[in-house]
């Protein structure tokens, strides 16, 4: 029996195969969109997934301003941040954040599903969110995918 064929292959920075994916967020529910995109960015859909390596794909999200929240989340969901000064905790409701920066709602949802360490911060840089249907990564020739058609 050849035991060399049973060795576990661990991906590293040089052997990772990254692609560019385009996701249209129009009419998508925020949480479901965020969980599937987080899996794509992390690389969990690939057979050579390695937890400590950035082996995920680069994901471009367009039409982030047309994302849907169910229930009364537009009025009750709060985004909390801290300025760093004493008593500097600020909160904003989802509807107000949507008026100013609609792409940040999608970014915050996806960031919350990534690891909270150096790798998570690096992986988050592979995400590009745009409010309209135009994006700046045309030169990379992203492949358009529909999240409801693929199985993650």
Backbone bond lengths (Angstrom), bond angles and torsions (degrees), N, CA, C in turn:
res aa  C-N    CA-C-N  psi(-1)  N-CA   C-N-CA  omega(-1)  CA-C   N-CA-C  phi
1 X - - - 1.456 - - 1.528 109.10 -
2 X 1.296 116.35 132.38 1.464 121.84 -178.92 1.523 108.59 -88.63
3 X 1.329 116.07 108.79 1.461 119.87 -178.45 1.517 112.50 -81.19
4 X 1.324 118.39 -12.66 1.465 120.19 179.27 1.525 112.16 -68.44
5 X 1.319 118.12 -22.12 1.447 120.17 -178.00 1.529 112.44 -79.46
6 X 1.334 117.97 -8.09 1.455 121.40 -177.17 1.519 113.76 -101.45
7 X 1.304 118.17 8.28 1.453 119.96 -177.12 1.529 110.17 -73.59
8 X 1.311 115.19 139.52 1.447 120.60 178.00 1.522 109.09 -76.77
9 X 1.316 115.14 130.10 1.459 120.16 179.45 1.516 108.05 -94.95
10 X 1.315 115.98 126.01 1.450 121.60 179.74 1.522 108.75 -109.83
11 X 1.315 116.12 125.30 1.466 120.75 -178.50 1.524 110.30 -72.71
12 X 1.323 115.27 151.78 1.455 120.65 172.75 1.528 108.43 -136.16
13 X 1.307 115.99 -177.53 1.469 120.85 -174.01 1.521 112.23 -58.96
14 X 1.332 117.40 -34.19 1.455 121.13 -176.73 1.527 112.53 -79.27
15 X 1.320 118.66 -30.36 1.465 121.39 -174.59 1.527 114.02 -96.73
16 X 1.316 118.08 -1.49 1.454 121.08 -177.61 1.525 110.34 -73.92
17 X 1.335 116.64 136.88 1.458 122.48 177.27 1.524 108.50 -105.69
18 X 1.329 116.92 101.01 1.467 121.88 -177.84 1.529 109.12 -99.32
19 X 1.340 115.91 139.61 1.456 120.12 173.13 1.520 110.14 -125.68
20 X 1.321 115.58 171.42 1.462 121.99 179.35 1.513 107.93 -106.11
21 X 1.333 116.46 126.99 1.453 122.44 -178.63 1.522 109.69 -120.12
22 X 1.321 116.40 144.30 1.458 122.77 179.31 1.525 108.67 -116.69
23 X 1.336 116.27 126.11 1.457 122.02 -179.20 1.525 108.28 -121.09
24 X 1.331 115.79 130.73 1.461 121.23 176.52 1.528 107.69 -96.90
25 X 1.337 117.37 119.23 1.463 122.38 -174.77 1.517 113.01 -91.76
26 X 1.302 118.56 7.34 1.457 120.65 -176.88 1.525 110.64 -66.44
27 X 1.338 115.96 121.47 1.450 121.67 178.60 1.516 115.26 78.18
28 X 1.326 118.47 3.12 1.468 122.09 -179.33 1.520 109.74 -83.60
29 X 1.326 116.29 145.98 1.456 121.45 174.75 1.522 107.78 -77.96
30 X 1.323 116.39 134.65 1.463 121.93 -170.04 1.525 113.52 -56.32
31 X 1.306 118.40 -51.56 1.459 120.98 -176.16 1.514 113.58 -65.10
32 X 1.314 116.66 -40.31 1.464 120.65 179.71 1.523 110.55 -68.52
33 X 1.321 116.41 -40.21 1.455 120.52 175.92 1.526 110.86 -62.09
34 X 1.333 116.05 -45.90 1.466 120.63 -176.54 1.525 111.69 -64.55
35 X 1.325 118.09 -40.12 1.465 119.76 -178.12 1.522 111.28 -67.93
36 X 1.320 117.30 -38.54 1.456 119.58 179.77 1.521 111.76 -72.46
37 X 1.335 117.47 -39.23 1.463 120.28 178.25 1.528 110.33 -68.47
38 X 1.336 117.53 -35.71 1.471 120.15 177.39 1.526 110.73 -62.38
39 X 1.324 117.38 -37.49 1.468 120.05 176.43 1.523 111.51 -65.95
40 X 1.343 116.64 -38.85 1.463 120.00 178.83 1.524 111.47 -66.40
41 X 1.338 116.36 -42.60 1.468 120.31 -179.35 1.522 110.60 -67.44
42 X 1.306 116.61 -38.16 1.458 121.48 -178.81 1.522 111.52 -73.19
43 X 1.341 118.06 -29.08 1.458 121.54 179.85 1.511 113.35 94.00
44 X 1.324 118.03 16.04 1.464 121.22 -176.66 1.526 112.57 -70.78
45 X 1.300 118.43 -12.88 1.457 121.13 179.27 1.518 112.38 -85.97
46 X 1.314 118.14 -4.82 1.456 122.49 -176.71 1.528 110.82 -95.26
47 X 1.317 117.57 146.51 1.468 119.27 179.57 1.527 113.59 -69.98
48 X 1.321 117.90 -22.06 1.467 120.27 179.24 1.525 112.03 -101.23
49 X 1.344 116.79 33.39 1.470 121.39 179.18 1.521 110.13 -62.55
50 X 1.316 115.23 131.27 1.462 122.46 175.82 1.523 106.89 -126.97
51 X 1.347 118.28 123.63 1.467 120.49 -171.32 1.526 115.54 -62.37
52 X 1.327 118.34 -27.82 1.459 119.97 -174.53 1.529 113.17 -100.30
53 X 1.347 117.53 12.45 1.461 121.64 -177.90 1.524 109.20 -126.41
54 X 1.325 116.16 144.60 1.462 121.47 174.62 1.525 107.97 -77.20
55 X 1.323 117.09 88.95 1.463 121.12 -177.31 1.520 111.94 -112.13
56 X 1.328 117.85 11.63 1.465 121.65 -179.24 1.510 112.36 -83.77
57 X 1.314 114.52 176.95 1.460 121.57 -178.85 1.521 110.91 -93.78
58 X 1.323 115.74 163.77 1.460 121.97 172.37 1.521 107.22 -86.45
59 X 1.325 117.18 126.89 1.460 121.49 -174.77 1.521 109.64 -118.21
60 X 1.339 115.52 131.82 1.453 123.30 175.83 1.530 106.96 -111.06
61 X 1.325 116.49 125.48 1.463 120.98 178.09 1.522 108.21 -111.23
62 X 1.321 116.38 123.85 1.461 121.05 176.90 1.528 108.79 -110.62
63 X 1.319 116.92 162.54 1.467 124.20 -178.94 1.525 111.97 58.35
64 X 1.318 117.19 41.62 1.463 121.04 178.95 1.522 111.40 -67.90
65 X 1.317 117.48 -18.94 1.461 120.05 178.58 1.528 112.54 -78.96
66 X 1.333 117.92 -5.06 1.469 121.54 179.70 1.515 112.16 -109.47
67 X 1.321 116.58 21.87 1.459 121.20 178.92 1.533 109.00 -77.54
68 X 1.332 117.18 155.13 1.457 122.40 -173.79 1.524 109.72 -116.20
69 X 1.333 115.99 139.73 1.463 122.09 170.26 1.518 107.73 -117.04
70 X 1.314 117.65 137.46 1.454 121.03 -178.15 1.521 110.69 -89.63
71 X 1.312 115.65 162.07 1.463 120.97 177.13 1.516 111.86 67.71
72 X 1.334 114.96 -145.41 1.466 120.44 -178.55 1.530 111.39 -104.98
73 X 1.340 116.51 31.31 1.464 120.13 -177.61 1.524 112.71 -65.94
74 X 1.317 117.71 -29.31 1.470 119.67 178.86 1.528 110.88 -59.46
75 X 1.322 117.81 -33.20 1.463 121.31 -177.00 1.524 113.48 -97.89
76 X 1.328 118.64 -23.46 1.461 120.60 -173.33 1.518 115.33 -110.57
77 X 1.331 119.03 -21.24 1.465 120.89 -179.00 1.518 109.78 -74.67
78 X 1.340 116.43 124.95 1.468 121.70 -178.89 1.517 110.47 -110.99
79 X 1.306 115.20 140.35 1.459 122.87 173.09 1.520 106.75 -107.05
80 X 1.328 116.08 119.73 1.458 121.43 -174.44 1.525 108.88 -109.03
81 X 1.332 115.86 137.28 1.469 121.73 175.13 1.522 107.91 -139.34
82 X 1.314 115.81 167.14 1.458 120.35 179.98 1.516 108.60 -129.93
83 X 1.322 116.67 135.95 1.455 120.99 -176.95 1.516 112.32 -77.86
84 X 1.326 117.53 -20.25 1.457 121.44 -176.79 1.510 112.50 103.31
85 X 1.315 117.19 -10.24 1.451 122.05 177.94 1.527 109.67 -97.45
86 X 1.337 117.73 156.75 1.470 119.41 176.93 1.523 111.31 -59.16
87 X 1.308 115.88 131.43 1.458 121.03 -177.97 1.509 113.31 70.92
88 X 1.319 117.53 22.62 1.459 121.34 -173.95 1.512 114.69 -97.24
89 X 1.315 118.46 25.63 1.453 120.32 178.81 1.528 110.15 -78.50
90 X 1.308 115.99 124.65 1.463 122.35 -179.20 1.522 108.35 -118.47
91 X 1.311 116.01 143.58 1.453 119.95 175.84 1.526 108.76 -134.05
92 X 1.326 114.68 148.86 1.448 121.09 179.54 1.532 107.38 -139.23
93 X 1.325 116.66 140.97 1.459 122.39 178.98 1.534 108.67 -78.44
94 X 1.321 116.61 152.85 1.464 121.54 -176.61 1.525 112.47 -57.49
95 X 1.314 118.47 -37.34 1.464 120.68 -179.32 1.529 111.55 -65.16
96 X 1.339 117.37 -38.26 1.465 120.56 178.86 1.526 110.98 -70.90
97 X 1.342 116.88 -41.16 1.462 120.09 178.29 1.523 110.32 -64.83
98 X 1.312 117.17 -35.68 1.463 122.29 179.15 1.527 111.43 -63.85
99 X 1.346 117.17 -37.41 1.458 120.36 179.80 1.523 111.73 -65.78
100 X 1.343 116.31 -40.41 1.467 120.47 -176.93 1.526 112.59 -84.25
101 X 1.353 117.01 -51.32 1.468 122.14 -174.22 1.525 109.49 -139.09
102 X 1.338 118.40 83.37 1.460 119.47 -176.89 1.530 113.78 -64.87
103 X 1.334 118.55 -26.38 1.461 120.30 -179.48 1.524 111.77 -70.63
104 X 1.326 118.43 -24.13 1.464 120.86 -178.26 1.526 112.54 -69.94
105 X 1.321 117.99 -25.01 1.460 120.40 176.81 1.526 109.54 -64.16
106 X 1.320 116.74 -44.20 1.464 120.96 179.01 1.529 109.93 -69.16
107 X 1.326 117.63 -42.58 1.469 120.60 179.89 1.521 111.40 -61.47
108 X 1.336 118.01 -43.77 1.462 120.66 179.93 1.519 111.83 -64.31
109 X 1.317 117.54 -38.77 1.462 120.79 179.89 1.523 111.01 -65.15
110 X 1.320 116.92 -41.21 1.471 120.14 -179.29 1.521 110.63 -73.73
111 X 1.333 117.38 -40.10 1.462 120.38 179.45 1.530 111.19 -60.53
112 X 1.320 116.83 -35.55 1.456 120.53 179.25 1.511 113.69 -67.51
113 X 1.328 118.35 -16.50 1.457 122.10 -179.51 1.517 113.00 -101.48
114 X 1.312 117.41 4.17 1.461 121.62 177.36 1.524 109.48 -100.11
115 X 1.330 117.76 161.37 1.469 119.96 178.18 1.522 111.57 -62.24
116 X 1.323 115.65 147.45 1.462 120.42 -179.08 1.526 109.78 -96.67
117 X 1.316 116.04 70.33 1.458 122.25 179.38 1.535 108.63 -156.17
118 X 1.337 116.52 -170.14 1.460 120.71 -178.67 1.519 112.08 -59.67
119 X 1.326 116.12 -40.69 1.457 119.92 -179.32 1.523 111.12 -63.93
120 X 1.328 117.41 -41.12 1.459 120.82 178.78 1.513 112.16 -62.55
121 X 1.324 116.66 -39.28 1.469 119.57 178.31 1.524 111.09 -68.42
122 X 1.327 117.42 -35.05 1.463 120.87 177.72 1.524 111.17 -70.40
123 X 1.326 116.13 -42.20 1.455 121.16 -179.34 1.533 110.49 -64.10
124 X 1.325 117.06 -36.47 1.465 120.85 -178.11 1.527 111.62 -62.28
125 X 1.319 117.90 -24.82 1.463 121.27 178.89 1.525 112.18 -71.39
126 X 1.342 118.03 -9.75 1.461 121.82 177.03 1.523 112.30 -86.91
127 X 1.323 117.06 5.90 1.458 122.19 -179.56 1.520 109.76 -106.92
128 X 1.335 116.08 134.37 1.455 122.50 178.32 1.523 107.16 -129.69
129 X 1.334 117.06 118.77 1.464 121.63 -175.70 1.530 108.69 -116.90
130 X 1.343 115.74 131.85 1.456 121.97 180.00 1.524 109.53 -130.16
131 X 1.332 116.42 146.90 1.455 120.22 -177.40 1.528 111.97 -81.34
132 X 1.267 119.93 -35.70 1.460 121.68 179.90 1.517 111.45 -94.08
133 X 1.340 115.34 -164.99 1.460 118.26 178.67 1.528 112.38 -96.76
134 X 1.312 117.48 7.85 1.474 122.28 175.62 1.524 109.11 -101.21
135 X 1.328 115.80 146.14 1.465 120.35 176.01 1.523 109.01 -143.70
136 X 1.323 115.69 165.66 1.460 121.72 -172.86 1.523 113.45 -95.71
137 X 1.320 119.01 3.95 1.457 121.87 -175.87 1.529 112.52 -105.92
138 X 1.314 117.58 36.11 1.468 120.75 178.97 1.527 111.36 -64.33
139 X 1.330 118.08 -32.52 1.459 121.50 -177.18 1.531 112.12 -66.10
140 X 1.333 117.39 -24.94 1.466 120.51 -179.92 1.529 111.93 -81.14
141 X 1.315 118.73 -6.93 1.459 125.06 -179.51 1.522 111.54 50.39
142 X 1.344 117.58 67.39 1.463 119.67 -178.32 1.526 111.65 -69.34
143 X 1.323 114.63 147.57 1.457 121.83 177.92 1.520 108.31 -91.66
144 X 1.333 116.95 124.49 1.473 120.93 -178.31 1.521 109.11 -78.15
145 X 1.334 115.24 131.23 1.453 119.85 177.90 1.523 108.78 -126.48
146 X 1.321 115.50 151.25 1.446 121.34 174.97 1.520 107.17 -110.29
147 X 1.315 115.88 121.11 1.466 120.69 -171.93 1.526 112.26 -66.92
148 X 1.324 118.18 -28.83 1.464 118.68 -179.89 1.527 112.64 -77.65
149 X 1.339 117.85 -16.32 1.460 121.38 179.69 1.518 113.13 -88.37
150 X 1.349 117.34 -28.57 1.462 119.50 -177.58 1.516 109.96 -93.54
151 X 1.322 115.31 155.71 1.456 120.91 179.90 1.522 107.71 -107.60
152 X 1.321 116.05 119.17 1.470 120.34 179.91 1.504 110.66 -107.78
